[in-house]
Amino acid sequence: MGYMNRFTTSEERRRDELIRIIECSVEKLMLDELEALYYDMTTKSYIND
């Protein structure tokens, strides 16, 4: 049952904060920058289509 409490509340908040920061940054990228990011993330298997 230890896996169920893997993240403490503060870790979950930090994760949410980081996601929010990343989302705001991604929204400001131009198309070519988004395509480069997408390519990089797919080659590293962060995105699986």
Buried (B, 14 or more C-beta within 10 A) or exposed (E): EEEEEEEEEEEEEEEEEEEEEEEEEEEEEEEEEEEEBEEEEEEEEEEEE
